[in-house]
Amino acid sequence: MALQNFHLRYNPALDGLRGVAIVLVLLSHAHVPLFDGAFLGVDLFFVLSGFLITALLLQEVQANGRLDYWRFYRRRFFRLMPALLLFLAAYCLVAPLLWPDLDDIYQDALVSALYLADYGIAFFDSPDTLLHMWSLSVEEHFYLIWPPLLVLLLRSAGAQKLWRPILLLWVLSGLWRLLWVGQGQQFYEIFFRFDTRASGLLAGSLLAALALGKPRWLELLRSRLHHAMWLPLAIPLLMSLEWDNQAVMVWGITVVECAALVLLVAVQQRSGLVYDMLSAPVLVQLGRLSYGVYLWHYPVVRYLRADYSWPVVVVAGLAISVALSALSFYTVERWALRWRDRPRREADAAGERTPATAS
């Protein structure tokens, strides 16, 4: 299971891609005309998360010869939970004032804090006022399941061929989603669940495994990457896909996942038009704050869109969400990140070798 020459360095274009994704999600929730399908921006997050998490896990195996599960889950907790709890606490205080008729505020907050929103929304319509929490639940389930599964795949397939079982899992996850479409299940019951939305996370994981194994055909594809750049250009066409359109499940999500993979491969070269565009300072800064923006934007947009036109909702919603995200990031999240990185700093001070991280 030894890994060699596998390193993950900070890439500003990845933050830029996060920035693009959060803008698309906000456009969707603001009900902007011609952007009905912008909810597919969440799939960009999934692919990017799968890539980064898997790359970091593989990098740790390379550095230490094993995976420290406790360290991984501890780092995820300090990265995600403090900001989430701050948001939910603020929501529980402010929501009764903004929406006095709501009677499920505290229930929705509890379901969100327990990362049960994906199946809660799909089958029990809860949480309703915190609808956007579903994607965080999907990612949390991935964090819980993927590390031990990845180790098993490494042991059985080996580092050079790790991409093969992950490719199989990606294909099977897409077929699993198609199965439920064929069974006539409702759109929302398929859209929100971890088991039917894990394909994006697996697509990103596949790219990390390919970067590790470096099969010969990968270089051939990379040399012809310019031909594949037409795929990301198809994403604007998907914006016409409306909610409840099963075409999203049949092929829309897969197209976005493949387009995201092409973009990720393109920016790994750290040069070219795509890299320069996604490395724009505004996008990079927005991407760095994207987790907080995602947390705060939905109740903000929901409140604004009841009384204002969509241009006002977009501009004001983004500005308010960025401000709240920055407040959270430079207070609670900064404090939490110091605790997250404390063991590593102590190890560095003791002269131990620890892997670099990018999350």
DRENGU-667470 format. One record per residue (C-alpha): x, y, z; residue number from 1; chain. Coordinates in Angstrom, 1 decimal. Layout:
<bapa <X, Y, Z>, NUM, 'A'>
...
# end
This chain:
<bapa <0.0, 0.0, 0.0>, 1, 'A'>
<bapa <3.0, 2.3, -0.3>, 2, 'A'>
<bapa <2.5, 5.5, -2.2>, 3, 'A'>
<bapa <5.2, 7.5, -3.8>, 4, 'A'>
<bapa <5.4, 11.0, -5.3>, 5, 'A'>
<bapa <1.9, 12.0, -4.5>, 6, 'A'>
<bapa <1.5, 15.5, -3.2>, 7, 'A'>
<bapa <-1.4, 18.0, -3.0>, 8, 'A'>
<bapa <-0.4, 21.6, -3.1>, 9, 'A'>
<bapa <-2.7, 24.6, -2.7>, 10, 'A'>
<bapa <-4.3, 25.6, -6.0>, 11, 'A'>
<bapa <-6.1, 29.0, -6.0>, 12, 'A'>
<bapa <-8.2, 27.9, -9.0>, 13, 'A'>
<bapa <-9.9, 25.3, -6.8>, 14, 'A'>
<bapa <-11.1, 28.0, -4.5>, 15, 'A'>
<bapa <-12.2, 29.9, -7.7>, 16, 'A'>
<bapa <-14.3, 26.9, -8.7>, 17, 'A'>
<bapa <-15.9, 26.9, -5.3>, 18, 'A'>
<bapa <-16.7, 30.6, -5.9>, 19, 'A'>
<bapa <-18.4, 29.7, -9.2>, 20, 'A'>
<bapa <-20.4, 26.9, -7.5>, 21, 'A'>
<bapa <-21.7, 29.1, -4.7>, 22, 'A'>
<bapa <-22.8, 31.8, -7.1>, 23, 'A'>
<bapa <-24.7, 29.2, -9.1>, 24, 'A'>
<bapa <-26.4, 27.9, -6.0>, 25, 'A'>
<bapa <-27.4, 31.4, -4.9>, 26, 'A'>
<bapa <-28.8, 32.2, -8.4>, 27, 'A'>
<bapa <-30.9, 29.1, -8.1>, 28, 'A'>
<bapa <-32.3, 29.9, -4.7>, 29, 'A'>
<bapa <-32.9, 33.5, -5.7>, 30, 'A'>
<bapa <-35.2, 32.2, -8.5>, 31, 'A'>
<bapa <-33.2, 34.1, -11.2>, 32, 'A'>
<bapa <-34.8, 33.6, -14.7>, 33, 'A'>
<bapa <-32.9, 31.3, -17.1>, 34, 'A'>
<bapa <-31.1, 29.8, -14.1>, 35, 'A'>
<bapa <-33.6, 27.2, -13.0>, 36, 'A'>
<bapa <-31.0, 24.5, -13.2>, 37, 'A'>
<bapa <-28.3, 26.4, -11.3>, 38, 'A'>
<bapa <-28.9, 24.0, -8.4>, 39, 'A'>
<bapa <-26.5, 21.8, -10.3>, 40, 'A'>
<bapa <-23.8, 24.0, -8.9>, 41, 'A'>
<bapa <-23.9, 21.8, -5.8>, 42, 'A'>
<bapa <-22.5, 19.0, -7.9>, 43, 'A'>
<bapa <-19.3, 21.1, -8.5>, 44, 'A'>
<bapa <-18.9, 21.1, -4.7>, 45, 'A'>
<bapa <-19.3, 17.4, -4.6>, 46, 'A'>
<bapa <-16.7, 16.6, -7.2>, 47, 'A'>
<bapa <-14.3, 19.0, -5.7>, 48, 'A'>
<bapa <-14.8, 17.7, -2.2>, 49, 'A'>
<bapa <-14.4, 14.1, -3.4>, 50, 'A'>
<bapa <-11.1, 15.0, -5.1>, 51, 'A'>
<bapa <-9.6, 17.0, -2.2>, 52, 'A'>
<bapa <-10.7, 14.6, 0.6>, 53, 'A'>
<bapa <-9.4, 11.5, -1.3>, 54, 'A'>
<bapa <-6.2, 13.3, -2.2>, 55, 'A'>
<bapa <-5.6, 14.2, 1.4>, 56, 'A'>
<bapa <-6.3, 10.7, 2.6>, 57, 'A'>
<bapa <-3.9, 9.2, 0.0>, 58, 'A'>
<bapa <-1.3, 11.8, 1.0>, 59, 'A'>
<bapa <-1.5, 10.8, 4.6>, 60, 'A'>
<bapa <-1.1, 7.1, 3.8>, 61, 'A'>
<bapa <2.0, 8.1, 1.8>, 62, 'A'>
<bapa <3.4, 10.1, 4.7>, 63, 'A'>
<bapa <2.6, 7.7, 7.5>, 64, 'A'>
<bapa <2.0, 4.3, 5.9>, 65, 'A'>
<bapa <-1.5, 4.3, 7.4>, 66, 'A'>
<bapa <-4.6, 6.3, 8.0>, 67, 'A'>
<bapa <-5.3, 8.0, 11.3>, 68, 'A'>
<bapa <-9.1, 7.9, 11.4>, 69, 'A'>
<bapa <-9.3, 9.8, 14.7>, 70, 'A'>
<bapa <-7.2, 12.6, 13.2>, 71, 'A'>
<bapa <-9.3, 12.8, 10.1>, 72, 'A'>
<bapa <-12.6, 12.9, 11.9>, 73, 'A'>
<bapa <-11.3, 15.4, 14.4>, 74, 'A'>
<bapa <-10.1, 17.7, 11.7>, 75, 'A'>
<bapa <-13.4, 17.5, 9.9>, 76, 'A'>
<bapa <-15.2, 18.3, 13.1>, 77, 'A'>
<bapa <-13.2, 21.5, 13.8>, 78, 'A'>
<bapa <-13.5, 22.6, 10.2>, 79, 'A'>
<bapa <-17.2, 22.2, 9.9>, 80, 'A'>
<bapa <-19.1, 22.0, 13.2>, 81, 'A'>
<bapa <-18.2, 25.3, 14.9>, 82, 'A'>
<bapa <-19.4, 27.4, 11.9>, 83, 'A'>
<bapa <-22.5, 25.2, 11.6>, 84, 'A'>
<bapa <-23.4, 25.5, 15.3>, 85, 'A'>
<bapa <-22.9, 29.3, 15.1>, 86, 'A'>
<bapa <-25.2, 29.5, 12.1>, 87, 'A'>
<bapa <-27.9, 27.3, 13.7>, 88, 'A'>
<bapa <-27.8, 29.2, 17.0>, 89, 'A'>
<bapa <-28.2, 32.5, 15.1>, 90, 'A'>
<bapa <-31.0, 31.0, 13.1>, 91, 'A'>
<bapa <-32.9, 29.8, 16.2>, 92, 'A'>
<bapa <-32.7, 33.3, 17.6>, 93, 'A'>
<bapa <-33.6, 35.3, 14.5>, 94, 'A'>
<bapa <-36.0, 33.1, 12.6>, 95, 'A'>
<bapa <-38.9, 33.4, 15.1>, 96, 'A'>
<bapa <-38.7, 37.2, 14.6>, 97, 'A'>
<bapa <-38.6, 37.0, 10.8>, 98, 'A'>
<bapa <-41.1, 34.2, 10.4>, 99, 'A'>
<bapa <-43.3, 34.1, 13.5>, 100, 'A'>
<bapa <-45.7, 31.6, 11.9>, 101, 'A'>
<bapa <-43.1, 28.9, 11.5>, 102, 'A'>
<bapa <-43.4, 26.1, 14.0>, 103, 'A'>
<bapa <-40.5, 23.8, 13.0>, 104, 'A'>
<bapa <-37.6, 26.1, 13.5>, 105, 'A'>
<bapa <-35.9, 24.2, 16.4>, 106, 'A'>
<bapa <-36.7, 20.8, 14.8>, 107, 'A'>
<bapa <-35.1, 21.8, 11.6>, 108, 'A'>
<bapa <-32.0, 23.1, 13.4>, 109, 'A'>
<bapa <-31.7, 19.8, 15.3>, 110, 'A'>
<bapa <-32.0, 17.7, 12.2>, 111, 'A'>
<bapa <-29.4, 19.9, 10.5>, 112, 'A'>
<bapa <-27.0, 19.6, 13.4>, 113, 'A'>
<bapa <-27.3, 15.8, 13.3>, 114, 'A'>
<bapa <-26.6, 15.8, 9.5>, 115, 'A'>
<bapa <-29.8, 14.0, 8.8>, 116, 'A'>
<bapa <-31.2, 16.6, 6.4>, 117, 'A'>
<bapa <-30.7, 14.6, 3.2>, 118, 'A'>
<bapa <-33.0, 11.7, 4.2>, 119, 'A'>
<bapa <-35.1, 14.0, 6.3>, 120, 'A'>
<bapa <-36.0, 16.1, 3.4>, 121, 'A'>
<bapa <-36.4, 13.2, 1.0>, 122, 'A'>
<bapa <-38.8, 11.3, 3.1>, 123, 'A'>
<bapa <-40.1, 13.5, 5.9>, 124, 'A'>
<bapa <-40.0, 17.1, 4.5>, 125, 'A'>
<bapa <-37.7, 18.1, 7.3>, 126, 'A'>
<bapa <-35.9, 20.4, 7.5>, 127, 'A'>
<bapa <-38.1, 22.7, 5.4>, 128, 'A'>
<bapa <-36.8, 26.1, 6.4>, 129, 'A'>
<bapa <-33.2, 24.9, 6.1>, 130, 'A'>
<bapa <-33.5, 23.1, 2.9>, 131, 'A'>
<bapa <-29.9, 23.7, 1.9>, 132, 'A'>
<bapa <-28.6, 21.6, 4.7>, 133, 'A'>
<bapa <-29.1, 18.4, 2.6>, 134, 'A'>
<bapa <-25.8, 18.8, 0.8>, 135, 'A'>
<bapa <-23.8, 19.1, 4.0>, 136, 'A'>
<bapa <-25.4, 15.9, 5.2>, 137, 'A'>
<bapa <-24.5, 14.1, 2.0>, 138, 'A'>
<bapa <-20.9, 15.2, 2.4>, 139, 'A'>
<bapa <-20.8, 14.2, 6.1>, 140, 'A'>
<bapa <-22.0, 10.7, 5.3>, 141, 'A'>
<bapa <-19.2, 10.5, 2.7>, 142, 'A'>
<bapa <-16.7, 11.6, 5.3>, 143, 'A'>
<bapa <-17.9, 8.8, 7.7>, 144, 'A'>
<bapa <-17.9, 6.0, 5.1>, 145, 'A'>
<bapa <-15.1, 6.8, 2.7>, 146, 'A'>
<bapa <-11.9, 6.7, 4.7>, 147, 'A'>
<bapa <-12.2, 3.0, 5.8>, 148, 'A'>
<bapa <-13.6, 2.0, 2.4>, 149, 'A'>
<bapa <-10.7, 3.7, 0.7>, 150, 'A'>
<bapa <-8.2, 1.8, 2.8>, 151, 'A'>
<bapa <-9.9, -1.5, 1.9>, 152, 'A'>
<bapa <-9.7, -0.6, -1.8>, 153, 'A'>
<bapa <-6.1, 0.3, -1.4>, 154, 'A'>
<bapa <-5.3, -3.0, 0.2>, 155, 'A'>
<bapa <-7.2, -5.1, -2.4>, 156, 'A'>
<bapa <-6.4, -3.2, -5.6>, 157, 'A'>
<bapa <-3.1, -1.6, -4.8>, 158, 'A'>
<bapa <-2.1, 2.1, -5.3>, 159, 'A'>
<bapa <-1.5, 1.8, -9.1>, 160, 'A'>
<bapa <-4.9, 0.2, -9.8>, 161, 'A'>
<bapa <-7.0, 2.0, -7.1>, 162, 'A'>
<bapa <-8.8, 4.0, -9.8>, 163, 'A'>
<bapa <-10.4, 0.8, -11.2>, 164, 'A'>
<bapa <-12.7, 0.0, -8.2>, 165, 'A'>
<bapa <-13.5, 3.7, -7.7>, 166, 'A'>
<bapa <-14.5, 3.9, -11.4>, 167, 'A'>
<bapa <-16.7, 0.9, -10.9>, 168, 'A'>
<bapa <-18.3, 2.6, -7.8>, 169, 'A'>
<bapa <-18.9, 5.8, -9.8>, 170, 'A'>
<bapa <-20.6, 3.9, -12.6>, 171, 'A'>
<bapa <-22.7, 1.9, -10.2>, 172, 'A'>
<bapa <-23.8, 5.0, -8.3>, 173, 'A'>
<bapa <-25.0, 6.5, -11.5>, 174, 'A'>
<bapa <-26.9, 3.4, -12.4>, 175, 'A'>
<bapa <-28.4, 3.3, -8.8>, 176, 'A'>
<bapa <-29.8, 6.7, -9.4>, 177, 'A'>
<bapa <-31.3, 5.6, -12.8>, 178, 'A'>
<bapa <-32.8, 2.6, -11.1>, 179, 'A'>
<bapa <-34.9, 4.8, -8.8>, 180, 'A'>
<bapa <-35.9, 7.0, -11.7>, 181, 'A'>
<bapa <-37.1, 3.8, -13.5>, 182, 'A'>
<bapa <-39.0, 2.8, -10.4>, 183, 'A'>
<bapa <-41.0, 6.0, -10.7>, 184, 'A'>
<bapa <-39.7, 7.6, -7.5>, 185, 'A'>
<bapa <-40.4, 11.3, -7.0>, 186, 'A'>
<bapa <-37.7, 13.8, -8.1>, 187, 'A'>
<bapa <-37.1, 15.2, -4.6>, 188, 'A'>
<bapa <-36.8, 11.7, -3.1>, 189, 'A'>
<bapa <-33.9, 11.0, -5.4>, 190, 'A'>
<bapa <-32.3, 14.4, -5.5>, 191, 'A'>
<bapa <-31.6, 14.9, -1.8>, 192, 'A'>
<bapa <-30.3, 11.4, -0.7>, 193, 'A'>
<bapa <-26.7, 10.4, 0.0>, 194, 'A'>
<bapa <-27.0, 7.1, -1.8>, 195, 'A'>
<bapa <-28.4, 8.7, -5.0>, 196, 'A'>
<bapa <-26.0, 11.7, -4.9>, 197, 'A'>
<bapa <-22.7, 10.1, -4.0>, 198, 'A'>
<bapa <-21.7, 9.9, -7.6>, 199, 'A'>
<bapa <-20.2, 13.4, -7.6>, 200, 'A'>
<bapa <-18.0, 12.6, -4.6>, 201, 'A'>
<bapa <-16.9, 9.4, -6.2>, 202, 'A'>
<bapa <-16.1, 11.2, -9.5>, 203, 'A'>
<bapa <-13.7, 13.5, -7.6>, 204, 'A'>
<bapa <-12.2, 10.5, -5.8>, 205, 'A'>
<bapa <-11.6, 8.8, -9.1>, 206, 'A'>
<bapa <-9.6, 11.8, -10.3>, 207, 'A'>
<bapa <-7.5, 11.7, -7.1>, 208, 'A'>
<bapa <-6.9, 7.9, -7.7>, 209, 'A'>
<bapa <-5.9, 8.6, -11.3>, 210, 'A'>
<bapa <-3.4, 11.2, -10.2>, 211, 'A'>
<bapa <-1.9, 8.5, -8.0>, 212, 'A'>
<bapa <-1.9, 5.6, -10.4>, 213, 'A'>
<bapa <-1.1, 7.6, -13.6>, 214, 'A'>
<bapa <-2.2, 5.0, -16.1>, 215, 'A'>
<bapa <-0.7, 5.4, -19.6>, 216, 'A'>
<bapa <-4.0, 6.4, -21.2>, 217, 'A'>
<bapa <-4.4, 9.3, -18.8>, 218, 'A'>
<bapa <-1.5, 11.2, -20.4>, 219, 'A'>
<bapa <-3.0, 10.6, -23.8>, 220, 'A'>
<bapa <-6.3, 12.1, -22.6>, 221, 'A'>
<bapa <-4.5, 15.0, -21.0>, 222, 'A'>
<bapa <-2.7, 15.8, -24.3>, 223, 'A'>
<bapa <-6.1, 16.1, -25.9>, 224, 'A'>
<bapa <-7.7, 18.0, -23.1>, 225, 'A'>
<bapa <-8.5, 20.9, -25.4>, 226, 'A'>
<bapa <-11.1, 18.8, -27.2>, 227, 'A'>
<bapa <-12.8, 18.0, -23.8>, 228, 'A'>
<bapa <-13.1, 21.7, -22.9>, 229, 'A'>
<bapa <-16.4, 21.8, -24.9>, 230, 'A'>
<bapa <-18.0, 19.8, -22.1>, 231, 'A'>
<bapa <-17.8, 22.6, -19.5>, 232, 'A'>
<bapa <-19.3, 24.9, -22.1>, 233, 'A'>
<bapa <-22.4, 22.7, -22.0>, 234, 'A'>
<bapa <-23.1, 23.6, -18.4>, 235, 'A'>
<bapa <-24.9, 26.9, -19.3>, 236, 'A'>
<bapa <-27.3, 24.8, -21.4>, 237, 'A'>
<bapa <-28.2, 22.8, -18.3>, 238, 'A'>
<bapa <-29.4, 26.0, -16.6>, 239, 'A'>
<bapa <-32.7, 25.5, -18.5>, 240, 'A'>
<bapa <-33.4, 22.3, -16.7>, 241, 'A'>
<bapa <-36.2, 23.0, -14.3>, 242, 'A'>
<bapa <-36.8, 21.5, -10.9>, 243, 'A'>
<bapa <-38.7, 18.2, -11.0>, 244, 'A'>
<bapa <-37.3, 17.4, -14.5>, 245, 'A'>
<bapa <-36.0, 13.8, -14.4>, 246, 'A'>
<bapa <-33.6, 14.6, -17.1>, 247, 'A'>
<bapa <-31.5, 16.0, -14.3>, 248, 'A'>
<bapa <-31.2, 12.6, -12.8>, 249, 'A'>
<bapa <-30.9, 10.7, -16.0>, 250, 'A'>
<bapa <-28.0, 12.6, -17.6>, 251, 'A'>
<bapa <-27.8, 16.2, -16.2>, 252, 'A'>
<bapa <-25.9, 15.3, -13.0>, 253, 'A'>
<bapa <-23.5, 13.1, -15.0>, 254, 'A'>
<bapa <-22.7, 15.8, -17.5>, 255, 'A'>
<bapa <-21.9, 18.3, -14.7>, 256, 'A'>
<bapa <-19.7, 15.7, -13.0>, 257, 'A'>
<bapa <-17.7, 15.1, -16.2>, 258, 'A'>
<bapa <-17.4, 18.8, -16.9>, 259, 'A'>
<bapa <-16.1, 19.3, -13.3>, 260, 'A'>
<bapa <-13.5, 16.6, -13.9>, 261, 'A'>
<bapa <-12.4, 18.3, -17.1>, 262, 'A'>
<bapa <-12.0, 21.6, -15.2>, 263, 'A'>
<bapa <-10.1, 20.0, -12.4>, 264, 'A'>
<bapa <-7.7, 18.4, -14.8>, 265, 'A'>
<bapa <-7.3, 21.7, -16.7>, 266, 'A'>
<bapa <-6.4, 23.7, -13.6>, 267, 'A'>
<bapa <-3.9, 21.2, -12.3>, 268, 'A'>
<bapa <-1.6, 22.4, -15.1>, 269, 'A'>
<bapa <-1.6, 25.8, -13.3>, 270, 'A'>
<bapa <-1.6, 27.7, -16.6>, 271, 'A'>
<bapa <-3.9, 28.5, -19.4>, 272, 'A'>
<bapa <-7.2, 30.4, -19.8>, 273, 'A'>
<bapa <-9.3, 28.3, -17.4>, 274, 'A'>
<bapa <-6.7, 28.5, -14.6>, 275, 'A'>
<bapa <-6.4, 32.2, -15.0>, 276, 'A'>
<bapa <-10.1, 32.7, -15.0>, 277, 'A'>
<bapa <-10.7, 30.6, -11.9>, 278, 'A'>
<bapa <-7.7, 32.2, -10.2>, 279, 'A'>
<bapa <-9.3, 35.7, -10.3>, 280, 'A'>
<bapa <-8.9, 37.2, -6.8>, 281, 'A'>
<bapa <-12.6, 37.9, -6.3>, 282, 'A'>
<bapa <-13.5, 34.3, -7.1>, 283, 'A'>
<bapa <-10.7, 32.9, -5.0>, 284, 'A'>
<bapa <-11.7, 35.0, -2.0>, 285, 'A'>
<bapa <-15.4, 34.0, -2.5>, 286, 'A'>
<bapa <-14.3, 30.4, -2.7>, 287, 'A'>
<bapa <-12.4, 30.6, 0.6>, 288, 'A'>
<bapa <-15.6, 31.9, 2.3>, 289, 'A'>
<bapa <-17.9, 29.5, 0.3>, 290, 'A'>
<bapa <-18.7, 27.2, 3.3>, 291, 'A'>
<bapa <-19.9, 30.1, 5.4>, 292, 'A'>
<bapa <-21.7, 31.7, 2.4>, 293, 'A'>
<bapa <-23.5, 28.5, 1.8>, 294, 'A'>
<bapa <-24.6, 28.2, 5.4>, 295, 'A'>
<bapa <-25.9, 31.7, 5.6>, 296, 'A'>
<bapa <-27.3, 32.4, 2.2>, 297, 'A'>
<bapa <-30.5, 30.4, 2.1>, 298, 'A'>
<bapa <-32.4, 32.0, 5.0>, 299, 'A'>
<bapa <-31.1, 35.4, 3.8>, 300, 'A'>
<bapa <-32.3, 34.8, 0.2>, 301, 'A'>
<bapa <-35.5, 33.2, 1.4>, 302, 'A'>
<bapa <-36.3, 36.3, 3.4>, 303, 'A'>
<bapa <-35.4, 38.8, 0.6>, 304, 'A'>
<bapa <-37.2, 37.0, -2.2>, 305, 'A'>
<bapa <-40.5, 37.4, -0.5>, 306, 'A'>
<bapa <-40.5, 41.2, -1.0>, 307, 'A'>
<bapa <-37.9, 42.1, -3.6>, 308, 'A'>
<bapa <-37.1, 41.4, -7.2>, 309, 'A'>
<bapa <-34.4, 38.9, -8.2>, 310, 'A'>
<bapa <-31.7, 41.4, -8.9>, 311, 'A'>
<bapa <-32.0, 42.9, -5.4>, 312, 'A'>
<bapa <-32.1, 39.4, -3.9>, 313, 'A'>
<bapa <-28.9, 38.4, -5.7>, 314, 'A'>
<bapa <-26.9, 41.5, -4.9>, 315, 'A'>
<bapa <-28.1, 42.0, -1.4>, 316, 'A'>
<bapa <-28.2, 38.3, -0.6>, 317, 'A'>
<bapa <-24.6, 37.8, -1.8>, 318, 'A'>
<bapa <-23.4, 40.8, 0.1>, 319, 'A'>
<bapa <-25.1, 39.9, 3.4>, 320, 'A'>
<bapa <-24.1, 36.3, 3.1>, 321, 'A'>
<bapa <-20.4, 37.2, 2.4>, 322, 'A'>
<bapa <-20.4, 39.6, 5.4>, 323, 'A'>
<bapa <-21.9, 37.0, 7.8>, 324, 'A'>
<bapa <-19.5, 34.4, 6.4>, 325, 'A'>
<bapa <-16.5, 36.7, 6.9>, 326, 'A'>
<bapa <-17.6, 37.4, 10.5>, 327, 'A'>
<bapa <-17.9, 33.7, 11.2>, 328, 'A'>
<bapa <-14.6, 32.9, 9.5>, 329, 'A'>
<bapa <-12.5, 35.5, 11.3>, 330, 'A'>
<bapa <-13.9, 34.7, 14.7>, 331, 'A'>
<bapa <-15.3, 31.2, 15.4>, 332, 'A'>
<bapa <-13.7, 29.4, 12.5>, 333, 'A'>
<bapa <-10.3, 30.9, 13.0>, 334, 'A'>
<bapa <-10.4, 29.8, 16.6>, 335, 'A'>
<bapa <-11.5, 26.3, 15.6>, 336, 'A'>
<bapa <-8.8, 26.0, 12.9>, 337, 'A'>
<bapa <-6.1, 26.7, 15.5>, 338, 'A'>
<bapa <-7.5, 23.8, 17.6>, 339, 'A'>
<bapa <-7.7, 21.6, 14.4>, 340, 'A'>
<bapa <-4.1, 22.2, 13.6>, 341, 'A'>
<bapa <-2.7, 22.1, 17.1>, 342, 'A'>
<bapa <-1.6, 18.4, 17.1>, 343, 'A'>
<bapa <0.2, 19.0, 13.8>, 344, 'A'>
<bapa <2.0, 22.1, 15.1>, 345, 'A'>
<bapa <3.1, 20.1, 18.2>, 346, 'A'>
<bapa <4.4, 17.3, 16.0>, 347, 'A'>
<bapa <6.3, 19.7, 13.9>, 348, 'A'>
<bapa <7.9, 21.3, 17.0>, 349, 'A'>
<bapa <8.9, 17.8, 18.0>, 350, 'A'>
<bapa <10.6, 17.2, 14.7>, 351, 'A'>
<bapa <8.1, 14.6, 13.4>, 352, 'A'>
<bapa <7.2, 14.4, 9.7>, 353, 'A'>
<bapa <3.5, 15.4, 9.0>, 354, 'A'>
<bapa <1.7, 15.7, 5.7>, 355, 'A'>
<bapa <0.7, 19.1, 4.3>, 356, 'A'>
<bapa <-3.0, 19.7, 4.1>, 357, 'A'>
<bapa <-5.2, 21.8, 1.9>, 358, 'A'>
<bapa <-8.5, 21.7, 3.7>, 359, 'A'>
# end
